Amino acid sequence: MQWYFVAALLTILTSSQGILTTLSQSNGGYKYDYATVPFLAEVFKLIVSSILLWREYRKLPNVRMTTEWKSVRLFPIPSIIYLIHNNVQFATLTYLDTSTYQIMGNLKIVTTAIFFRLFLRKKLSTLQWMAIVLLAVGTTTSQVKGCGAAFCDSLFSAPMQGYMLGVVSACLSALAGVYTEFLMKKNNDSLYWQNVQLYMFGAIFNMLRLLLDDFSGGFEKGAWWQRLLNGYTISTWMVVLNLGSTGLLVSWLMKYADNIVKVYSTSMAMLLTMVLSVYLFNFKPTLQLFLGIVICMMSLHMYFAPANMLVDLPIPTKVASATLDKISVEQRTDS
């Protein structure tokens, strides 16, 4: 049940990301360079993983760490995919409004399941496929506004490029997650050693992104390392720690559970964020939100509950024949 506790903790951390990010704003904007937050989060994860790896090595000198280049060279790939994904996200938002973008983002629930089946060769039952589709429906329902809102007139009025980019974004997100799970489970290396490799390349690529921003801006604001902590507050540091801790928990789930557990955690986190917004930001709950929560809870039960708890399964042939033989023996004994 360890993965269940980790998934619940991941749900809480993920749901607080949007809230902490909102609290870190000042007058509706950011006084800090938000591109530095992912970089510091990667550095935080790298430091924590290095310390944990060092402690593990002191206790178990024979801890498994594959250092061959043909294995190490695979770890930059998720960072590259996430880098492309982030740019596709910005491009998508130029065509879609925020509400439509959030609904399109629910496609990653289904795409993750598809890639999970194709690349990891994990077979899902019919009930589990139904649960995944139900989860996508539930999260989408929770975000749909009432027909009296202007949203109804603009739901399908966005250019086709926006919807296509939304599909690409969902595929990239799923591909990165499934590929990371493949890396974590392809051998018996220490989890902390695998994390060190992942986060080292993640920090490098985020640093290159900051350098690219400096060059494109002509170094008007100075080099990125000179303004790294400009405008940082306690709320900003909490965002960094939240992102770092979330990444560490996701890597644990990738190693010992799977991507579907992560999908459920992040989906439930979205609903929890909306519920918390009712109390923190005077968000008005809607009937759609309530229905979405009910549908997602049904989906959660369908996916993880044993099949015999959900449907009446037929008695296997062998068991049935054995029961009939026992009855016939008892009848002969009585006679």
TISETOR-199731 format. One record per residue (C-alpha): residue number from 1; chain; x, y, z. Coordinates in Angstrom, 3 decimals. Layout:
<recs>
{rec NUM,"A",{X,Y,Z}},
...
</recs>
This chain:
<recs>
{rec 1,"A",{0.000,0.000,0.000}},
{rec 2,"A",{3.047,2.323,-0.152}},
{rec 3,"A",{2.165,3.463,-3.663}},
{rec 4,"A",{-1.330,4.363,-2.440}},
{rec 5,"A",{0.140,6.704,0.203}},
{rec 6,"A",{2.546,8.220,-2.340}},
{rec 7,"A",{-0.293,8.731,-4.842}},
{rec 8,"A",{-2.395,10.494,-2.186}},
{rec 9,"A",{0.547,12.722,-1.255}},
{rec 10,"A",{1.156,13.456,-4.935}},
{rec 11,"A",{-2.499,14.465,-5.295}},
{rec 12,"A",{-2.150,16.969,-2.447}},
{rec 13,"A",{1.105,18.427,-3.784}},
{rec 14,"A",{-0.187,18.681,-7.351}},
{rec 15,"A",{-3.412,20.343,-6.252}},
{rec 16,"A",{-1.449,22.960,-4.304}},
{rec 17,"A",{0.760,23.909,-7.275}},
{rec 18,"A",{-1.776,26.209,-8.878}},
{rec 19,"A",{-2.718,27.722,-5.531}},
{rec 20,"A",{0.905,28.422,-4.561}},
{rec 21,"A",{1.644,29.836,-8.001}},
{rec 22,"A",{-1.331,32.191,-7.657}},
{rec 23,"A",{-0.156,33.260,-4.196}},
{rec 24,"A",{3.319,34.005,-5.583}},
{rec 25,"A",{1.874,36.587,-7.987}},
{rec 26,"A",{1.914,40.291,-7.281}},
{rec 27,"A",{-0.776,42.514,-8.811}},
{rec 28,"A",{-1.655,39.780,-11.292}},
{rec 29,"A",{1.917,39.298,-12.488}},
{rec 30,"A",{5.265,37.841,-11.523}},
{rec 31,"A",{8.091,39.897,-10.052}},
{rec 32,"A",{10.446,36.978,-10.644}},
{rec 33,"A",{11.472,35.218,-13.847}},
{rec 34,"A",{9.178,32.185,-13.845}},
{rec 35,"A",{11.604,30.337,-16.141}},
{rec 36,"A",{14.011,30.087,-13.193}},
{rec 37,"A",{11.510,28.088,-11.128}},
{rec 38,"A",{11.797,24.812,-13.126}},
{rec 39,"A",{15.592,25.188,-13.149}},
{rec 40,"A",{15.786,25.538,-9.355}},
{rec 41,"A",{13.309,22.671,-8.955}},
{rec 42,"A",{15.577,20.429,-11.070}},
{rec 43,"A",{18.599,21.480,-9.004}},
{rec 44,"A",{16.670,20.746,-5.800}},
{rec 45,"A",{15.725,17.247,-7.050}},
{rec 46,"A",{19.317,16.636,-8.141}},
{rec 47,"A",{20.714,17.606,-4.725}},
{rec 48,"A",{18.167,15.507,-2.804}},
{rec 49,"A",{18.716,12.481,-5.047}},
{rec 50,"A",{22.504,12.809,-4.734}},
{rec 51,"A",{22.302,12.891,-0.935}},
{rec 52,"A",{19.972,9.877,-0.851}},
{rec 53,"A",{22.246,8.004,-3.270}},
{rec 54,"A",{25.277,8.748,-1.084}},
{rec 55,"A",{23.464,7.484,2.025}},
{rec 56,"A",{22.332,4.367,0.180}},
{rec 57,"A",{25.890,3.708,-1.033}},
{rec 58,"A",{27.242,3.980,2.521}},
{rec 59,"A",{24.783,1.351,3.730}},
{rec 60,"A",{24.977,-0.881,0.641}},
{rec 61,"A",{28.357,-0.544,-1.121}},
{rec 62,"A",{27.171,-2.965,-3.805}},
{rec 63,"A",{24.246,-0.765,-4.849}},
{rec 64,"A",{23.579,-1.196,-8.556}},
{rec 65,"A",{24.578,1.771,-10.757}},
{rec 66,"A",{24.882,1.284,-14.505}},
{rec 67,"A",{27.461,3.735,-15.890}},
{rec 68,"A",{27.687,2.473,-19.466}},
{rec 69,"A",{27.149,5.208,-22.046}},
{rec 70,"A",{24.554,3.185,-23.968}},
{rec 71,"A",{22.404,3.331,-20.825}},
{rec 72,"A",{23.183,6.895,-19.716}},
{rec 73,"A",{22.502,8.333,-23.178}},
{rec 74,"A",{18.813,7.407,-22.863}},
{rec 75,"A",{18.168,9.815,-19.981}},
{rec 76,"A",{18.349,13.126,-21.906}},
{rec 77,"A",{15.431,12.002,-24.097}},
{rec 78,"A",{12.640,12.744,-21.544}},
{rec 79,"A",{14.123,16.211,-20.959}},
{rec 80,"A",{14.079,16.903,-24.698}},
{rec 81,"A",{10.468,15.697,-24.973}},
{rec 82,"A",{9.372,17.893,-22.051}},
{rec 83,"A",{11.226,20.863,-23.568}},
{rec 84,"A",{9.333,20.414,-26.853}},
{rec 85,"A",{6.101,19.878,-24.904}},
{rec 86,"A",{6.505,23.184,-23.051}},
{rec 87,"A",{6.963,25.084,-26.321}},
{rec 88,"A",{3.936,23.336,-27.853}},
{rec 89,"A",{1.907,24.390,-24.800}},
{rec 90,"A",{2.726,28.054,-25.364}},
{rec 91,"A",{1.866,27.708,-29.056}},
{rec 92,"A",{-1.438,26.018,-28.191}},
{rec 93,"A",{-2.449,28.870,-25.876}},
{rec 94,"A",{-2.100,31.324,-28.760}},
{rec 95,"A",{-5.033,29.582,-30.471}},
{rec 96,"A",{-7.161,28.300,-27.570}},
{rec 97,"A",{-8.669,30.046,-24.575}},
{rec 98,"A",{-7.786,28.767,-21.113}},
{rec 99,"A",{-10.982,26.757,-20.554}},
{rec 100,"A",{-10.760,24.995,-23.918}},
{rec 101,"A",{-7.070,24.331,-23.320}},
{rec 102,"A",{-7.829,22.665,-19.970}},
{rec 103,"A",{-10.456,20.437,-21.565}},
{rec 104,"A",{-8.082,19.504,-24.392}},
{rec 105,"A",{-5.456,18.682,-21.757}},
{rec 106,"A",{-7.642,15.820,-20.557}},
{rec 107,"A",{-6.717,13.945,-23.726}},
{rec 108,"A",{-3.452,13.005,-22.016}},
{rec 109,"A",{-5.472,10.635,-19.822}},
{rec 110,"A",{-6.404,8.545,-22.835}},
{rec 111,"A",{-3.094,8.989,-24.696}},
{rec 112,"A",{-1.175,7.855,-21.608}},
{rec 113,"A",{-3.236,4.670,-21.481}},
{rec 114,"A",{-2.664,4.062,-25.195}},
{rec 115,"A",{1.115,4.549,-24.987}},
{rec 116,"A",{1.109,2.526,-21.778}},
{rec 117,"A",{-0.369,-0.358,-23.759}},
{rec 118,"A",{1.723,0.072,-26.917}},
{rec 119,"A",{5.210,0.698,-25.531}},
{rec 120,"A",{5.197,-1.043,-22.163}},
{rec 121,"A",{3.069,-3.977,-23.344}},
{rec 122,"A",{0.828,-3.668,-20.295}},
{rec 123,"A",{-2.585,-5.208,-20.893}},
{rec 124,"A",{-5.574,-3.394,-19.458}},
{rec 125,"A",{-8.911,-5.058,-18.912}},
{rec 126,"A",{-12.096,-3.827,-20.558}},
{rec 127,"A",{-13.259,-2.397,-17.228}},
{rec 128,"A",{-9.993,-0.491,-16.858}},
{rec 129,"A",{-10.315,0.996,-20.348}},
{rec 130,"A",{-13.866,2.026,-19.492}},
{rec 131,"A",{-12.599,3.584,-16.265}},
{rec 132,"A",{-9.958,5.612,-18.124}},
{rec 133,"A",{-12.491,6.951,-20.611}},
{rec 134,"A",{-14.833,7.712,-17.708}},
{rec 135,"A",{-12.023,9.629,-15.985}},
{rec 136,"A",{-11.524,11.775,-19.097}},
{rec 137,"A",{-15.277,12.416,-19.254}},
{rec 138,"A",{-15.417,13.293,-15.549}},
{rec 139,"A",{-12.560,15.776,-15.611}},
{rec 140,"A",{-13.940,17.379,-18.770}},
{rec 141,"A",{-17.435,17.648,-17.251}},
{rec 142,"A",{-16.039,19.386,-14.178}},
{rec 143,"A",{-14.526,22.144,-16.343}},
{rec 144,"A",{-17.458,22.824,-18.669}},
{rec 145,"A",{-19.225,26.050,-17.798}},
{rec 146,"A",{-22.932,26.616,-17.873}},
{rec 147,"A",{-24.654,27.368,-21.164}},
{rec 148,"A",{-25.437,30.853,-19.980}},
{rec 149,"A",{-21.729,31.698,-20.038}},
{rec 150,"A",{-19.850,33.072,-23.023}},
{rec 151,"A",{-17.850,29.851,-23.006}},
{rec 152,"A",{-20.685,28.065,-24.807}},
{rec 153,"A",{-20.237,30.281,-27.848}},
{rec 154,"A",{-16.479,29.773,-28.028}},
{rec 155,"A",{-16.039,26.069,-27.235}},
{rec 156,"A",{-15.591,24.991,-30.854}},
{rec 157,"A",{-14.815,28.366,-32.422}},
{rec 158,"A",{-11.028,28.102,-32.067}},
{rec 159,"A",{-8.892,27.522,-35.188}},
{rec 160,"A",{-8.200,23.931,-36.138}},
{rec 161,"A",{-4.477,24.515,-35.468}},
{rec 162,"A",{-5.289,24.930,-31.784}},
{rec 163,"A",{-7.026,21.562,-31.542}},
{rec 164,"A",{-4.233,19.860,-33.486}},
{rec 165,"A",{-1.590,21.357,-31.197}},
{rec 166,"A",{-3.673,20.254,-28.202}},
{rec 167,"A",{-3.595,16.676,-29.444}},
{rec 168,"A",{0.176,16.912,-30.041}},
{rec 169,"A",{0.655,18.299,-26.522}},
{rec 170,"A",{-1.323,15.416,-24.997}},
{rec 171,"A",{0.722,12.885,-26.988}},
{rec 172,"A",{4.038,14.470,-25.962}},
{rec 173,"A",{3.036,14.525,-22.288}},
{rec 174,"A",{2.008,10.860,-22.406}},
{rec 175,"A",{5.113,9.864,-24.360}},
{rec 176,"A",{7.431,11.561,-21.872}},
{rec 177,"A",{5.706,9.893,-18.921}},
{rec 178,"A",{5.662,6.406,-20.438}},
{rec 179,"A",{9.271,6.695,-21.633}},
{rec 180,"A",{10.368,7.785,-18.155}},
{rec 181,"A",{8.616,4.749,-16.680}},
{rec 182,"A",{10.451,2.566,-19.196}},
{rec 183,"A",{13.787,4.037,-18.068}},
{rec 184,"A",{12.997,3.552,-14.394}},
{rec 185,"A",{12.012,-0.103,-14.857}},
{rec 186,"A",{14.414,-1.265,-17.552}},
{rec 187,"A",{16.963,-2.485,-14.984}},
{rec 188,"A",{17.465,-2.888,-11.252}},
{rec 189,"A",{19.547,0.268,-10.830}},
{rec 190,"A",{19.114,2.327,-7.702}},
{rec 191,"A",{16.171,4.711,-7.944}},
{rec 192,"A",{18.382,7.521,-6.667}},
{rec 193,"A",{21.027,6.864,-9.320}},
{rec 194,"A",{18.382,6.975,-12.025}},
{rec 195,"A",{17.046,10.214,-10.550}},
{rec 196,"A",{20.517,11.763,-10.522}},
{rec 197,"A",{20.811,11.101,-14.260}},
{rec 198,"A",{17.305,12.394,-15.035}},
{rec 199,"A",{17.618,15.574,-13.032}},
{rec 200,"A",{21.166,16.329,-14.138}},
{rec 201,"A",{20.038,16.489,-17.750}},
{rec 202,"A",{16.870,18.312,-16.703}},
{rec 203,"A",{18.926,21.031,-14.996}},
{rec 204,"A",{21.221,21.308,-18.048}},
{rec 205,"A",{18.338,21.734,-20.503}},
{rec 206,"A",{16.602,24.289,-18.282}},
{rec 207,"A",{19.862,26.218,-17.993}},
{rec 208,"A",{20.207,26.196,-21.794}},
{rec 209,"A",{16.661,27.550,-22.029}},
{rec 210,"A",{17.623,30.452,-19.718}},
{rec 211,"A",{20.705,31.154,-21.828}},
{rec 212,"A",{18.567,31.167,-24.967}},
{rec 213,"A",{16.233,33.710,-23.355}},
{rec 214,"A",{19.247,35.909,-22.562}},
{rec 215,"A",{20.499,35.799,-26.154}},
{rec 216,"A",{17.063,36.436,-27.628}},
{rec 217,"A",{16.606,39.414,-25.272}},
{rec 218,"A",{20.064,40.818,-25.960}},
{rec 219,"A",{21.037,40.495,-22.278}},
{rec 220,"A",{18.934,43.568,-21.484}},
{rec 221,"A",{18.182,42.287,-17.990}},
{rec 222,"A",{21.638,40.823,-17.462}},
{rec 223,"A",{22.757,37.210,-17.419}},
{rec 224,"A",{20.338,34.674,-15.946}},
{rec 225,"A",{22.587,33.823,-13.002}},
{rec 226,"A",{22.699,37.501,-11.996}},
{rec 227,"A",{18.912,37.737,-11.754}},
{rec 228,"A",{18.269,34.161,-10.659}},
{rec 229,"A",{16.652,35.033,-7.320}},
{rec 230,"A",{15.335,38.493,-8.151}},
{rec 231,"A",{11.803,38.964,-6.835}},
{rec 232,"A",{11.736,35.681,-4.940}},
{rec 233,"A",{9.484,35.498,-1.878}},
{rec 234,"A",{8.496,32.747,0.546}},
{rec 235,"A",{5.606,31.831,-1.773}},
{rec 236,"A",{7.998,31.502,-4.716}},
{rec 237,"A",{10.299,29.201,-2.766}},
{rec 238,"A",{7.276,27.122,-1.790}},
{rec 239,"A",{6.472,26.746,-5.506}},
{rec 240,"A",{10.042,25.528,-6.135}},
{rec 241,"A",{9.892,23.048,-3.249}},
{rec 242,"A",{6.462,21.873,-4.363}},
{rec 243,"A",{7.625,21.209,-7.930}},
{rec 244,"A",{10.749,19.446,-6.683}},
{rec 245,"A",{8.889,17.236,-4.227}},
{rec 246,"A",{6.267,16.391,-6.844}},
{rec 247,"A",{8.970,15.278,-9.265}},
{rec 248,"A",{10.578,13.023,-6.665}},
{rec 249,"A",{7.241,11.380,-5.879}},
{rec 250,"A",{6.492,10.879,-9.583}},
{rec 251,"A",{9.830,9.113,-10.054}},
{rec 252,"A",{8.968,6.780,-7.156}},
{rec 253,"A",{5.613,5.962,-8.776}},
{rec 254,"A",{7.305,5.345,-12.125}},
{rec 255,"A",{9.685,2.894,-10.475}},
{rec 256,"A",{7.301,0.975,-8.233}},
{rec 257,"A",{3.820,1.663,-9.645}},
{rec 258,"A",{2.909,2.953,-13.121}},
{rec 259,"A",{1.772,5.937,-15.193}},
{rec 260,"A",{-1.909,5.192,-14.677}},
{rec 261,"A",{-1.561,5.811,-10.941}},
{rec 262,"A",{0.103,9.131,-11.774}},
{rec 263,"A",{-2.726,10.030,-14.166}},
{rec 264,"A",{-5.327,9.391,-11.485}},
{rec 265,"A",{-3.349,11.410,-8.943}},
{rec 266,"A",{-3.041,14.446,-11.205}},
{rec 267,"A",{-6.685,14.212,-12.312}},
{rec 268,"A",{-7.925,14.044,-8.738}},
{rec 269,"A",{-5.592,16.928,-7.917}},
{rec 270,"A",{-7.305,19.077,-10.545}},
{rec 271,"A",{-10.673,18.453,-8.901}},
{rec 272,"A",{-9.226,19.082,-5.432}},
{rec 273,"A",{-7.780,22.380,-6.661}},
{rec 274,"A",{-11.208,23.484,-7.869}},
{rec 275,"A",{-12.765,22.541,-4.522}},
{rec 276,"A",{-10.082,24.429,-2.561}},
{rec 277,"A",{-10.579,27.441,-4.819}},
{rec 278,"A",{-14.126,27.699,-3.465}},
{rec 279,"A",{-12.712,28.617,-0.049}},
{rec 280,"A",{-9.515,30.422,-1.058}},
{rec 281,"A",{-10.502,32.457,-4.125}},
{rec 282,"A",{-14.308,32.719,-3.837}},
{rec 283,"A",{-14.761,30.297,-6.710}},
{rec 284,"A",{-18.451,29.412,-7.162}},
{rec 285,"A",{-19.035,25.636,-7.338}},
{rec 286,"A",{-21.173,24.384,-10.199}},
{rec 287,"A",{-23.326,21.362,-10.860}},
{rec 288,"A",{-20.776,20.307,-13.485}},
{rec 289,"A",{-18.035,20.249,-10.856}},
{rec 290,"A",{-20.131,18.047,-8.583}},
{rec 291,"A",{-20.960,15.654,-11.435}},
{rec 292,"A",{-17.326,15.555,-12.500}},
{rec 293,"A",{-16.197,14.587,-9.003}},
{rec 294,"A",{-18.806,11.810,-8.802}},
{rec 295,"A",{-17.818,10.440,-12.235}},
{rec 296,"A",{-14.098,10.501,-11.368}},
{rec 297,"A",{-14.691,8.687,-8.081}},
{rec 298,"A",{-16.649,6.009,-9.962}},
{rec 299,"A",{-13.779,5.737,-12.434}},
{rec 300,"A",{-11.259,5.368,-9.604}},
{rec 301,"A",{-13.274,2.536,-8.082}},
{rec 302,"A",{-13.696,0.808,-11.458}},
{rec 303,"A",{-9.990,0.867,-12.290}},
{rec 304,"A",{-8.484,-0.284,-9.002}},
{rec 305,"A",{-11.198,-2.471,-7.518}},
{rec 306,"A",{-11.083,-6.234,-8.199}},
{rec 307,"A",{-13.337,-7.193,-11.077}},
{rec 308,"A",{-15.483,-9.488,-8.909}},
{rec 309,"A",{-16.436,-6.466,-6.769}},
{rec 310,"A",{-17.898,-4.698,-9.801}},
{rec 311,"A",{-19.586,-7.459,-11.809}},
{rec 312,"A",{-20.904,-10.951,-11.164}},
{rec 313,"A",{-18.310,-13.133,-12.828}},
{rec 314,"A",{-19.385,-16.561,-14.134}},
{rec 315,"A",{-18.164,-19.579,-12.219}},
{rec 316,"A",{-15.160,-21.115,-13.998}},
{rec 317,"A",{-15.878,-24.412,-15.784}},
{rec 318,"A",{-13.452,-26.415,-13.663}},
{rec 319,"A",{-14.923,-25.095,-10.434}},
{rec 320,"A",{-18.465,-25.797,-11.644}},
{rec 321,"A",{-17.646,-29.358,-12.692}},
{rec 322,"A",{-15.896,-30.007,-9.402}},
{rec 323,"A",{-18.980,-28.791,-7.541}},
{rec 324,"A",{-21.238,-31.107,-9.574}},
{rec 325,"A",{-18.942,-34.073,-8.900}},
{rec 326,"A",{-19.067,-33.318,-5.182}},
{rec 327,"A",{-22.876,-33.180,-5.239}},
{rec 328,"A",{-23.127,-36.483,-7.107}},
{rec 329,"A",{-20.760,-38.166,-4.614}},
{rec 330,"A",{-22.824,-36.909,-1.687}},
{rec 331,"A",{-26.019,-38.206,-3.330}},
{rec 332,"A",{-24.487,-41.686,-3.830}},
{rec 333,"A",{-23.326,-41.685,-0.195}},
{rec 334,"A",{-26.778,-40.834,1.043}},
{rec 335,"A",{-28.370,-43.552,-1.068}},
</recs>
